[in-house]
């Protein structure tokens, strides 16, 4: 509460300018100018939207085999892609196959009180 009674010190413009210059120097030191741009080769897309009623835009194009292989591989489940779990979360339920086959269960195991 004692801070309310004190008056604010006037702003020192020289000190504020020095702080601003230091901030700008730090920004310029870490800034990286990136001028090498390229198109993602794995993404097949168009930069201009098509017109829905145009006949020449709706012509079927042949499917790219490499692109289709990438899409099908990405759509597979993790058990088909990898031989072992890749994350801790995948370890739970990775071996979900039953340890004992249940082909012909014993009748007493289903209803123990029933007489057969």
Rosetta constraint file for C-alpha pairs under 8 A:
AtomPair CA 1 CA 5 HARMONIC 7.64 0.50
AtomPair CA 2 CA 6 HARMONIC 7.09 0.50
AtomPair CA 11 CA 16 HARMONIC 7.83 0.50
AtomPair CA 12 CA 16 HARMONIC 6.33 0.50
AtomPair CA 13 CA 17 HARMONIC 6.10 0.50
AtomPair CA 14 CA 18 HARMONIC 6.30 0.50
AtomPair CA 15 CA 19 HARMONIC 6.32 0.50
AtomPair CA 16 CA 20 HARMONIC 6.25 0.50
AtomPair CA 17 CA 21 HARMONIC 6.15 0.50
AtomPair CA 18 CA 22 HARMONIC 6.22 0.50
AtomPair CA 19 CA 23 HARMONIC 6.28 0.50
AtomPair CA 20 CA 24 HARMONIC 6.23 0.50
AtomPair CA 21 CA 25 HARMONIC 6.16 0.50
AtomPair CA 22 CA 26 HARMONIC 6.27 0.50
AtomPair CA 23 CA 27 HARMONIC 6.27 0.50
AtomPair CA 24 CA 28 HARMONIC 6.14 0.50
AtomPair CA 25 CA 29 HARMONIC 6.09 0.50
AtomPair CA 26 CA 30 HARMONIC 6.46 0.50
AtomPair CA 27 CA 31 HARMONIC 5.97 0.50
AtomPair CA 42 CA 67 HARMONIC 6.88 0.50
AtomPair CA 44 CA 67 HARMONIC 7.89 0.50
AtomPair CA 50 CA 54 HARMONIC 7.88 0.50
AtomPair CA 50 CA 57 HARMONIC 6.40 0.50
AtomPair CA 51 CA 57 HARMONIC 7.05 0.50
AtomPair CA 52 CA 57 HARMONIC 7.85 0.50
AtomPair CA 52 CA 58 HARMONIC 7.70 0.50
AtomPair CA 54 CA 58 HARMONIC 6.66 0.50
AtomPair CA 55 CA 59 HARMONIC 6.85 0.50
AtomPair CA 63 CA 67 HARMONIC 7.94 0.50
AtomPair CA 63 CA 68 HARMONIC 7.34 0.50
AtomPair CA 64 CA 68 HARMONIC 6.23 0.50
AtomPair CA 65 CA 69 HARMONIC 6.17 0.50
AtomPair CA 66 CA 70 HARMONIC 6.37 0.50
AtomPair CA 67 CA 71 HARMONIC 6.32 0.50
AtomPair CA 68 CA 72 HARMONIC 6.06 0.50
AtomPair CA 69 CA 73 HARMONIC 6.01 0.50
AtomPair CA 70 CA 74 HARMONIC 6.17 0.50
AtomPair CA 71 CA 75 HARMONIC 6.24 0.50
AtomPair CA 72 CA 76 HARMONIC 6.50 0.50
AtomPair CA 73 CA 81 HARMONIC 7.46 0.50
AtomPair CA 76 CA 80 HARMONIC 6.32 0.50
AtomPair CA 76 CA 81 HARMONIC 6.59 0.50
AtomPair CA 77 CA 81 HARMONIC 6.47 0.50
AtomPair CA 78 CA 82 HARMONIC 5.89 0.50
AtomPair CA 78 CA 85 HARMONIC 7.71 0.50
AtomPair CA 79 CA 83 HARMONIC 6.59 0.50
AtomPair CA 79 CA 84 HARMONIC 7.63 0.50
AtomPair CA 79 CA 85 HARMONIC 7.71 0.50
AtomPair CA 79 CA 94 HARMONIC 7.55 0.50
AtomPair CA 82 CA 86 HARMONIC 7.68 0.50
AtomPair CA 85 CA 90 HARMONIC 5.37 0.50
AtomPair CA 85 CA 91 HARMONIC 5.59 0.50
AtomPair CA 85 CA 94 HARMONIC 6.87 0.50
AtomPair CA 86 CA 90 HARMONIC 6.64 0.50
AtomPair CA 86 CA 91 HARMONIC 7.94 0.50
AtomPair CA 87 CA 91 HARMONIC 6.79 0.50
AtomPair CA 88 CA 92 HARMONIC 7.46 0.50
AtomPair CA 90 CA 94 HARMONIC 6.13 0.50
AtomPair CA 105 CA 109 HARMONIC 7.02 0.50
AtomPair CA 105 CA 110 HARMONIC 7.64 0.50
AtomPair CA 106 CA 110 HARMONIC 7.15 0.50
AtomPair CA 107 CA 111 HARMONIC 6.69 0.50
AtomPair CA 107 CA 112 HARMONIC 7.83 0.50
AtomPair CA 107 CA 116 HARMONIC 7.54 0.50
AtomPair CA 108 CA 112 HARMONIC 4.65 0.50
AtomPair CA 108 CA 113 HARMONIC 7.48 0.50
AtomPair CA 108 CA 114 HARMONIC 7.02 0.50
AtomPair CA 108 CA 115 HARMONIC 7.89 0.50
